[in-house]
Amino acid sequence: MDHQYPPKTDLPGNPPEFSPAAAGMQPETNPEYAYQENKRDYKHSGPGIASFVIALVTVVGYAISFVYAGMQASSILSSSNDVINDSSQAIMLLGLTVLILAAVNVAGAVVGIIGLTLRRRKKVFAIIGTVINAVILLLFMLMIATVLVNAGA
């Protein structure tokens, strides 16, 4: 036989439970749950957004500089007159552009790390910006190491 008793509040004759709020008193709160933050209300970190924008600008800058250098190289190879002078200008421009963009990537990585250390801020853009800047810097160092190894051979 299955006996199901109704809950105490549904039984007739039971007085209603005492509510401190109804009596005008402050309800007792549990101190460990007194203040809960909602992470969805945080703003994005300004340095994180700046790092992400710097990463995007440098990626576009690298693409434009390599496309321009490729166009210069193809025009140099199509004409055989004065190859050394034109090619040295294109290589110099590409090298200078890559060095400037690498310096901007270092600044972007530093700003991204600053964005990661801020409290009570969303860190999505800071993580993405720091990762992109770091990957570009690692590729730059790999390129420099490859050039140095091939120069020694």
ABEGO torsion letter per residue (X at the ends): XBBBBBBAAABBGBBBBBBAAAAGBBBBBBAAAABBBBAAABBBBAAAAAAAAAAAAAAAAAAAAAAAAAAAAAAAAABABGAAAAAAAAAAAAAAAAAAAAAAAAAAAAAAAAAAABBGBBAAAAAAAAAAAAAAAAAAAAAAAAAAAAAAX
